[in-house]
Amino acid sequence: MSNMTIALAQLNTRLGDVPANLEKHLSWIDKAATDGADLIVFPELSLTGYILQDLSSQVACKPRADDPVFAPLIKASQHVDIVVGFVEEDVRSRFFISAAYLSKGEVLHVHRKVYLPTYGLFDEGRFFALGDSVRAFDTRFGRMGILICEDFWHTSPPYLLWLDGADIFLLLSSSPGRGLTHDPQLESSHWVEHINQAYASMFTSFVVHTNRVGFEDGLHFWGGASVYDPAGKLIERAPYFDENMMQVKLDLNELHRVRARLPLLRDERTGLMQRELSRILTDENRNSGR
């Protein structure tokens, strides 16, 4: 497949109200399918809201066909692929900030957030468990990878996805606005977009970012969903601060064109990386007793 159309669902989620959020998801999924989208991507924790704290266990669900929240989503994925953000409960009642990729009535992949910000206004580490894997996965459109907010602000997760074969990075966030400047843009959104563009260029891959909007417990989420091509060029950006579902067509042949003239992936020295990481970790362990 040389082209695909992605719908970026930049929505305002109701904190803790999973039934209302699910209803909105299903409505937007139906519209995306009707409009010809191949994939719809929702933000981080789109089914639950962000500042959950002690609500986390009450809104948790499991990405299975027998789960009452996921059952209608899995059914809807017969018509359009879906990426949705939720609180996941595992078999031992640990809770994760997760995202699931649904396609043709199946759960293709679940990513658990590996970096939980617990600083400044963020408090995720108090309520959620750490994910412990970063893996790409195959779809009918090619190989993809999912990362959630803070995962993408560290170099290692996108680098691992790149080496694991991901050509499309799906980034879900609930990024609040911070830092007013003289520019007509929040400092936080400016920084995030620079990172997205840099990784698209560095890894010669598509970066698809969906961020939520709205107010929640004093935080204001800025939206600004965006897509960058493998050369780091902005394809399209959604409006800031307003609910929006933006459709973007990806020319997947751009991967070939960019990598033919910029063979960063071909020349990456993974063996060197492995040796030097082993040396660094060995040195850290050796020096930890000093």
Secondary structure, DSSP 8 states (H G I E B T S, - for coil): --EEEEEEEE----TT-HHHHHHHHHHHHHHHHHTT-SEEE--TTTTT-S--GGGHHHH-B-SSTTSTTHHHHHHHTTTSEEEEEEEEE-TTS-EEEEEEEEETTEEEEEEE-S----STT--GGGT---------EEETTEEEEEEEGGGGGSSHHHHHHHHTT-SEEEEEE--B-----SSSS-HHHHHHHHHHHHHHHHTTSEEEEEE-EEEETTEEEEB--EEE-TTS-EEEE--BSS-EEEEEEEETTHHHHHHHH--HHHH--HHHHHHHHHHHHHHHHHHTT-
